[in-house]
Every structure is written in structure tokens, then in C-alpha cells.
Amino acid sequence: MNKRYWIYPVLLCLLLGWPVFAEEEAPDDEQIAVGTVNLTTESAGRTIDVAVWYPAQATNDTPTTYRDGIIALPSQTVLDNPPADDRAVPYPLVIFSHGSGGFRYQSLWLVEYLAAQGYVVMAANHVGNTITDAVLRQEAFAADIGRGYGYRPLDILAQIALAESLNESDDILRGLIDTDSIAIIGHSFGGYTAIAAAGGRLNFDELSDHCATAQENDNTCFLLDQRDGIAEFFGIAPDTSGAWPPLSDERIQAVVALSPWNAPIFDSATLAELDIPHLIMVGTADTITPTERDASAFFDALTDAPRAIAEFEDGGHYIFVDECFELAIQSGFTEQCSDPVWDMTTVHQISQQIITAFLRSALDGDGLNAVRGDFEFDGVNYRSAAPVISAERLVPQVIAQYPHDTRAFTQGLLLHNGVFYESTGNYGQSTLRRVAIETGEILQKIALESRYFGEGLALIPENDRLIQLTWRENVAFVYDRETFDLLDTFSYDGEGWGLCYDGQHLYMSNGSDRLYQRDPHTFEVLRMITVTQEGEGRNRLNELACVGDSVYANVWMSDEIVRIRKADGIISAVIDASGLLMPEERANANVLNGITYDEAQSLFYVTGKYWPYMFLVDFMP
């Protein structure tokens, strides 16, 4: 590859201890289908430079060269390239925050990759805290680090505002960005930035307590001398105790913190209240942001958040920046763009897999699955934790009871226009039926072929269609609600147990500890939700009812119904229905199964397989 090197950046990098950059042309076979644009926006009275990457059309155009002041970098992207034709817009937004003395292009291995995976990615230079500031304005750079605790989160908020405006008016990016689906990624000081923008708050009392026993060379305690200036920026008195005001945006749904800096300065109570997924990645030999003080401390403090930590054994602080260029190696300068133990490309490839898997689930609203990665990489220790939330204990209070067919092996139940629709199971006995509430009379019924075992049932009111699952036959039947005529079928993998519809999505169970969100018109899986009760997986989820932000599920082979939060799969309530049947009534009855919600009365109907009654109940403490 022919290269044209810029000589002045060598001096710049030698002064600072930062990677040397070269200008070169990437060959056509290295180009990826990503476009980039360069913009500016206002943040706290300053103008910040912002780079944006996005999925784009594959072209043969010459890749752009990234330029930042006197620094030039090669690229695999095309400037102002048209967006991808087949895009599934809008794309989630990922904002990257560089480290202290870094700049917006410091981790191209990540930002370009994420754009190729279907994200719009932004990265800004944090004015006063960049590589150029560190070299050319050294005294101001050191003096302004403290103010970065205010400026940096505001830069994130400014980029979110910029994304909103681009969605409305930009020729290239109009309509491309989902500003309700946002993740923040940051390295070092950028790790602080990400957590602060997500809701973490400063607490100088806690930093002071830490510094009272910290080692003399601890690189957080100098901030105590800058407290007055930082307080002035926040508009509060320097002696303000407790948590300082937040600089955050509630639309941020996920955080990735790479070698994050300065856990001691955060208010621990605020960290404990953050409930969005966090992924923390660090090298265990990092001496700039020591694992125990920072990364592990964040992991332990985020008790209400689904969280994971990936530790690269014996890795240093700079494993998450771009790899050295050839000229840096020739100049004998490699410390800040290489690692004595890890191959940088290997770190980046592993990190791409972990981060992408995390973002896909986290931005789909499945925080528990986002951190539940089964990653096995040599030299990488990955562990996760889920918030432990005590489930409310409820019991059904019977309002009324009605007859139920004792020959009905109930597998699915729903209420519509004053009648029940019921799916029954067992080979050779499976049916779809319409049933009168007060009498239990079967008003209409069709039988399934004997090779099918009927299961869960849902109604899609928009097209007046019923969808009935089968157990192990991998087929769902689609019927006209009025006539029970078979209109269509869907196929799916695995077993079918419960099914419900919330007005937008279907939710399906298969007897495991997972729910599957599906498209009601194509039956495509949109999202997988791991269900946990007080930190442990809860399996055998059976018949379902969708109610508001929750899914109610019968638990097979038990007398329990669980209330599951759709957002994160956490069980918020357990209903003990063991008292519904008398002992003599249980003799010929099978397990509890069958639940549907009566929105008009804000009450539930519940029954079971071969049960003699349908109960109208309220769930009470």
C-alpha cells in the first residue's frame, strides 16, 4: 500500500504521548458501506465539531480522509455518501465520547463498525480536552479538566439535539435517526461522560472521603482543588453537599463504559438508582483507571441496572483506542496505541462482538438479555448481574364464578365482545371454541386434526383474526374470528405454549424462561425477553395475558401466575391461586391454566385444564 505521511503529527504525538497518524488511501476491498458527514453544533456557548457515521450505499468512490486540525487519518467510509436504499429506518443513535487528550476519531475500529451494523454514530471533540488542546494549550488543558465534568455531558445532550434537527431538515440524514433509542459509549473520561449523561451525578463529599485514604498518586483527588470552578459551572455553591444537579437525558437507554475514569466522584445513591443496562469493559492492568477503583466500583454500585463487566486479563488502558500506524512504530512510539500483552486487533474484534450483542438487546428494551452474554474468549472474564427486585405477593379475590367445561384441556383464553374464545389441547381433542361467559355453553367449535395439539390463542382486532399455536408441530393457525375459517398459517421454531397481543406486538412463551415478541402480521421474532424472579430465571411460562406494560403468565405445574414487566422481563408480582378450588374439586382437575383480562371491569378471568369453574377475580395483597 502506498502511503503519504504527514510529518508534523509525529511531533504532536511525541509531545503528548498519543498515536501517530498517517494519511493513506484504503484499498477498494477494505471499503465498507458506511457514509460520514462532518458538522458543527453549539454546546454550552461553545462550537463543537461532530462526525456522523451511518449505513450507506456501497459505492466505488474513494474513501474520505478524516481531518482534525493538522491530523489526517485513513478511512473506510465515503464522505456524504447516500444512505442505504434498503435501510430499516430509523436507526438507533450511538454517541461516542473520547478520553481526556483524545479526539473524535480515536476509536475508528468501533464507530465505523457500529455504523456498518445499522446504527447512526456520532462523536464530537470535547473542546478544551482534545489532543490538540493537550499539546498546544497545556496549562489551559490542565486547568479545564474539572470543567469537563460539566461540559462533557452537555456535549452529549447537544449531539442528541443535533440528531433531532438532522432528522427534520438534513438532506442526507433526514428521518434516519431514532432519538428515542440512544446509547452512549465512552473511553476513560468518556466513560464518566456516558454514565453522567445517563443520570449519574457528582458528589464531592464522596470524592473527599475517598481521597482521605487514597494513595498519594491517585489521579482523582486533584479535582478537590478544582471544586470551586466546577461548582460555578453547575451554578451551585462550592460547599454543596450530597448529589449535584444532573446533566442527563432520559431517552438514553444504554451505556458502554470503556476503562471508565473516576467512580469515586459519583453519588453512590444516584448510581444505585440507574436502571438502564450498562456494559463495562476494562484491562485488569490499567494503571490510569484502576479496575478496583473505577470499573469494578461502577459494576458494584449500579445495583438497579442490568450490568456486565468484561475484563481483559493484564490489558492496559489504551486497548480500546485505534492501533498504531506504521510511522508510530518506526518512531519508537507505541505506548498509547498498543498493549504489551494483548494484540490490539484481537481486543477490537472481541469488543465488537460483545458491544454489538449488548446494544441489540439493550436498545430493544431487553436489558437482562443484553448483559446475559455467553461469551467465551481466552483471557476475557465476563460476568453479569441483574437487579434484584422483590416480587409483590398477591392472591385472587373471587368476584364471581361461572361454569366451565370439565372436558376442556384449556391452553389459551381470551375475552372479546362479551364472549370467551378458548383453545384446548391434547392430541385428538384439540379445539377452537367460542363460549358463553355466564353459562359456559359452547357457541361455536372447530376441531383440529388429530396430529395437532392446540396451545395459546390471541386475537388481532385490526384484521379480526385469531392466531392459535400448536405445541410441537411448529405451526400457528390464523382464523377469521367470526367464521373460524382457516385463512393462513405461520411457522416457527421450537414449542408453542402461550400467546397474547398487546395492541402492537404478540408475546409468545415456549415453556422456558423467555418470552418472544413477534410481529402480528408476519410472526417474525422481534425481540427475546429473559424472565427473572428476584435475580433468577423463571421457567415453565405457559398461558399469557397482555395487560398494559405487563404480561401475566401461568406457570406450568404450579398454582402461580406471575406478572412480568415487558420492558426488562422482571417479575413484579407472584399471584398464589392455590385457594381457588376446593380439595374435592381438584380430584378430577388438572393444573391452573387460562387467564384473560376484562378491561371494562379491570378484572381477570382465570381457569384451568378440566376445571369446573371460570373465576372472575381481582388480584389483591
N, C-alpha and C positions, 0 to 999 in steps of 0.2 A: 504494500500500500504506500503510495506517495504521500508524504506529509510536508506541510508548510508550518513551521513552528514560529510562534511569537516569542521573542526573546525577553521583553520586559516582564511578562508574567513570571519568569523564573526568579527575577529579583524580588518581585512582590511576594512570591511564595516562600522564598528563603528567609525574608524578613519576618514573616508571620508563622511559618511552620504549617503551611497549608498545601494541598495538592498542586502540582504544576499542570497547567492546561495547555493543550495543543489545538491548533486549528487543523482539521483534516476533513476529507470527504469520505463519508461512509459509502461503501460499495452498494450497488443496487440490491444485492441479495440480503443485505442487512437492514434494508428499509422496512419499517412496519407501517401498518395502516393507521397512523396517528397524525393528526394535524396540530398545529400550535399557533397561537396568536400572542402578541405582546401588547399589554395595556398598562394604563396607569389609573389610579383612583386616589381619593382623598381619605386619609385616616388620621384623626386627632390633629388636624391642622397641618399634616404633612402629606406630601405626594409620594406614594409608594409604587414601585414597578412590579407588575404582576405578569407572570407567564401562565398561559392556559393550554392544557392539552386535552384532546377529545378524539373519540373514534372517527376516523375519516375514510375517504375513498382511497383505495390503493392506486397509486399513480407511478409513473416513471420520472416524475420531476426530481430535480436534485434536492437532496435533504438540506435543510437550512443549517446555518452555523449559529449556535447560541452566542450572543454577545452581552456581556455585562460590564460596562465600563471598558477597561482595557483587556478584559478576559474574553477569550474566544474558546468555544468548545464544539466538538463534533456532535452531530445529531442523527437520529434515525427518523426524524419527522420532517414534514413539509410545511413551510410557513403558509398560513391562510388557506390550507387545503380544504376542499369542500367536505362537509360531514358525510358519514357513511349513508348510502342510499337505503340500506335495509335495517336502519337503526331502530331499536326498541326504545324510543324516547318517551319521556325524558330520562336522562342518565342520572344516577346518584352523583352527588358532589363530594369530592375528596379534596381537602385543603392541606398542603404540606407546609410545615414551619421548620426553617433551618435552625442550626445550632448557633451559639454565640461565635461570631467571627466566621460564619458560613455565608451562604447566599442561596438564592432560589434554585440554582442549578446543581446543588451539591450532591443530590441523590437521583440522578437521571435513571439509574437502574430500576428505581421504584416508580417514579412518576410517569415515565414513558410506558412502562409495563402496565400500570393500572389503567391508563387511557386505552391501551390495546385490549384490555379486558372488559371494557364497557363502562368506564367512569369518566366524568369530566373532572380534571385535576387542576387545581390552582396552586401556585406558590409565589409568594411575594418576598422581596427584600425587606427585612425589618430595618428601617432607616436608623442609622447610628450604631447598628450592631452587626454590620456585614464585614466581610474580609477586607474590603476597601477601607472602611472606617478603622479597622484594627491596625492597618498599616499606615495610612496617611493622616489619621486623626487619633493618634494613640491615646493622648491624655483625655480627650473628649469621649473616646470609646470607653475607657475605664470608668470615667465619672458617670456615664449614662447607662451603665448596665442595670443599675437599680430601677431607673425609669422604664427599662424594658419590661418590667413586671406589670406595668400598666399599658405601655404602647403595644406590646406583642398581642395580647388578647384582642385589643381594639383593631389591630390589623386583620385578625381573623374575621371579626364582625364586619369590617369594611369589605372584605372579599365576598362575604355572603350577600351583602347589599349590592355589590358589583354584579354578582351572578344573577340577582333578581332583575337588575336593569338590562343585562345582556339578554335575558330571556324575552324581554319585551321589545328590544329595538335593534340588537346587533344583527348584521347581515348574515354572519356565519353561525352564531351561537343561539339565535332566536329559537326558543322552545326546546332547547337541548338539555336544560339543567333542571333537575328535581331539587328545589331548595327546601323541601320537607324531608329530604333523605340525605343527611350530611354526616360525614366522618372527618375527623381531624387527626392527622399524623404529624408527629414532631420528633426531632432528634435533639437530645441534650436539653439546651434551653428551650428548644421547640417542644420537647416533651412536657415541660412546665406549661408552655403556651397552650398545648392541646387540652390538658387537664383543666386549666383555668378557664378556657373558653367554654368548656363543657359544664362548668359550675363550681369548680374548686375555688376556694377563697383564701387570701393571705391571712396569717395570724402571727404577728411579730412576737407575741408573748411566747408562743410555742418555739419559734426560732431561738429566742433568747434562752429558753430552758435547755434547748439542745446545745447551744454554744457554751453554756455554763460547764458542761462536762466533755465537750468535744476536744479533739486533738488540735494543737496549735495551728496546723496547716490545713484545717478544714476549710474548704473553699466556698462555704455558705455564710460564714459568720461576718465577713466584711460588710455584708448588707446591713448589719445593725448600724453601721456608721452612715449609711445612706437612707436611713428610715425617714428622716425629716423630708427629704426630697421626694421620696416615694409617696409619703402621706400627702404632700402638697399636690402631687399629680392626681391622687384619688379624691382630693377635696375634703380631707378629714384631718383632725388634729393628730400630730405625731404620736401622742400617748394613747391613741385609741386602743382599747383592749378588745380581745376577742376577735371574731371574724370581721375582716374588712369587706367593703361592698363588692358584689360580684361583677365581673365583666364577661358575661356569658350569653349564649343563645340557646333556648330550649329546643330548637329544631335539630341540634347536634345529637345524633343517635349512637355514635360510636367513637372511641378514642384508641389510637395506636401510639404508644409512647416508646420510642427507641432510645435506650440509655438515658432515661429522663433525669433531669437535674433538680435537686433541692426539694425533697419531700418534707424536710423539717419546717419549711416556711409556710406550709399549708395548714389550714384549720382542720384538725382531725375530725371534728364533728361534722363538718361540711362534706369531707371526703366520704365519711360513712353513710351519708345520705344520697350520694350519687348512685343512680340505679341503671345507667346505661352500660352496655358492655365495654370493657377495657381489655386491650391486649398490650402487654408489656414485654419488651424484648431487650436483652442486655448480655454483654460479655462478662463472665464472672471475674475476669482480671482487670476490669475497668477501674482505673485509679482516679479518674476525673469525676465520674458519678458512681461512687462505690455501690455495689449491688445491695449490701445490707442497709446502708443509709437511705438509698433512693428507690431503686426498682422493687426490692423486696418490701420495703416500708409502704410503698404505694399499694402493692398487691395485698398486704395485710390490712391496710386502712380502708380499702374500698369494700366494706363488708356487705353493702346492699346491692352491689353490682355483680353481674356475671363477669368473671375476670379470668385471665390466663396469663402465665408468665413463661416465656421461652428463654432459657439460659444457655448461652453458647460457652461451653467449658473452656476456660482460660482465654476467652476472647477479650479484646481491648475495646476502648471507647469508639474507635473510628471504623469498626467493621460495617457500619451502616452508611458510610459515605462512598462515593464512587472510587473505583480502583485507580491506582496511579497510572498516568500515561508514561510512555517510554522515556520522555525527556526528564521526568522526575526521577526515574531510576538512574539514568545516566548522570544526573547531577548529584546523586547520593542522597536524595531527599525522599524518604518513603514513610516516615513515621506516622503522618496524619492521613495516609491514603493506603495503608496496608496493615497487616497484622502479623506478629511473629509466629503465631500458631495456626491461624485459620487462612485458607485460601479465600480471598475476597469474593470471587465468583461463586464459590460454593455457598458462602454465607448469604449472598444475594439471592441465589436460586432457592434455597431453603426458605428464606424470608418471604420471597414472592408467593410461595405455596401457602405458608401459614397465614400471611396477611390477607391474601385473596379469599381463602376459605372463611376467615373471620368476617371480612366485610360482607360477603354474600349473605351470610346468615344474619349478621347484626343489622344490616340495613333492610333486611326483610322483616325485622321485628322479632327474630328468634334469638335472643341474647344467650340463652342457655346452650343452644346448639352451636352458636358462634364460638364458644370457648371450649366446646367438648371435642376438640380435635384429637383423633387417634394418630398423632404424629410420632414416627419413629425414625429419627435421624441420628447417626453416630455423633456423639459429642454434644447433643442438644437435649437438655432436660426440659420437658414441657409438662406443666401441671395447671390445673384449673380449679376454680371454686365457684359455687353458686350461692346466692343469698339464701340464708335460712330464715324462712318466714313461717311462723306458726299458723297452721290452718285453723280457721274457726270451726267449732264443733256445733252442729245443728241436728235437729230431729224434725220429722214431718208431723205437723199438726193436721189431723184429718178434718176437713170441712164437710165432705160428703163421700159416699161410696156407691158404686154402680155395678151391675152385673158384668162379668167378663167371661168369655168363652173358655171353659176349662180344657178345651181341646186345642187351644191356640198356643203354640210354642213361640211366644212373642219375641220378635227380633228387631222390629222397627215400629215406631209410633209417631204420629203427628196429628195435629188438630187443624182443621180448616173449614170455615163456613159452618160451624156448629156440628160437625161430624168428625169421627176418627178415621184415619187411614192407617192400616196396620199391615205389617209384613210378618209372616210366620215362617218358621223353618222346619227342618228335618226333611230328609230325602223322601220323596213320595207324598209329603204332606204340606209342602210349602205353598203359600198362597199370598195374594194381594187382595185386601178386602176394605170395603167401606162399612163403618159400624156406627150405629146409633149410640149416642152417649148414655142416655138415661136407661135404656133397655138392654143394651148390648146386642141388639139384633143386627145380624149381618145383612146389610142392604144391597151389597154387590160383592162379587168374589170371582177371581180367576185363579186357576191352579197353575203352578209352574210344572214344567216337565220333571219327571222323577229324578233326572240326573242333576237337578239344581237344588241347592239348599239356600232358601231365602234368608236375607240378612237385613241390614239397615235400610231406612227409607227416608227420602227427602222430597220436598215439593219446591219447584221453581215457579213462583206465581207469575213471573213475567211472561212465560210461554205456556203456563198451565200444564206443566209436565211433572210427572212423578219419576224419581230415579230409585230403583231398587237394587241393592247389592246382592251378590251371591258369595257364599263362604269361600270355597276353594276353586271355583270354576273360572275366576278371573274375568267375569263379565258383569256389567251393570245394565239392567233393562230400563229403557226410557218409555214411559206410557203417557198417553193422553189422560189427564186426570178424570175427565168426565166419562169417557167410554171405556177406559182401561185398554184401549187398543195399543199394541206394541208399535212404537214409532222408530226406535233406534236402539242401538247398543253401544256401550263403551267397554273397552278392555283396560285392564290394569294388572300390575304385578302384585303378587302376594295375596294374602287373605283379605276378605271384606267382612267387617264386623258392623260398626255403627256409622251413621251418616246424618248430617244436619246441614241446614242452609241458613246463613245469617242475613240474607238480602243482597250479598255481594259475592261471597265465596261459599263453597262446600267445605265441610270438615269431615274427615273420614278416619276411623280407627281400624286397627287390624289385630287387636289383642295384645299389642306391645305397649311400651311406654311412650309412643309417639302418635301425634295427630298429623294428618296430611291435609293441607289447604289445597283445594283443587278448583280449577276453572269450571263453573257450572255448565258451560256450553261445549267445552272440549274434553273435560275431565283431566286435563293436564295438571300435574303436580306443580304448584306454585311455591310451596314452602313446606318445610318439615318442622314440627314443633316438638321438642322433647319435654315431657311432662314430669315434674318432680314434686314430691311432697316433703317439705322440711329438709331439702337438700338431697333426697334420694329419689331415684326413678320410681315411678308408679306404673306398673304394667297391668295387663288384663283389662284395658279400657274397652268398653263394649258399646251399648246403645247410647246415642248422643242427642242432646237438645241444645241448639244455639240460642243464647239469650243475652242480648247486649254485648258487653265486652268479654263474656264468658262462654265456655262450653261446659254443659253438665254431662257427666258420663257415668253410666252404671259401671260398676267394677265386677267383672265376672267372678262367680263363685263366692260372692260376698253379699252382705246386705247394705253395702255402702254406695252412695252416689257422691261423686266429687265435683266440685266447681273449679274449673280450670281457667286461668287468665289467658286469653288468646294472645296477648302481647308477648308473654315470656314463658308460658307453659307451667307456671307455678300454680299449685293447688291452693286456693284461698279458703276453701271450706270443705269439710267432710260431713256428709249427712248420714246418720245412722238410721236406717229404715227397718231395723230388725223387729220393731214392735207393730208393724202393720198387720200381720197375720197372726191369728191365734194358733197355739200349738196344734190343735186338731185340724186347722185349715192347711197347715203345712204338709200334712201327711201325703197328699196327692199333688202338691205343688212343686214346681222346680224353682230356680233361682230368680231373684229380682231382676227384671229387665224390661224396659219400656218407660220412656219419660218424654213428655211434651209440655210445652208452656202455653198457658191461656193468657194472652196479652191483655184481653179485656178485663180479666179479674186479677191479673198479676199473681196467678196461682199455677200450680203444676198438677198434671195428671201422671200417676205412676202405677205400674202394674208389674206382673212377672210372667214367666213361662208356666202355662197351665194354672195361673192364678184364678180364683173365683171372683175377684173384685178388681175394679178400676177405682183408685182412690184420688179424690181431689184434695190437694194438700197445700199447706204453706210451710216453708222451712223456717223454723224458729230456734233460738238459742236453747 
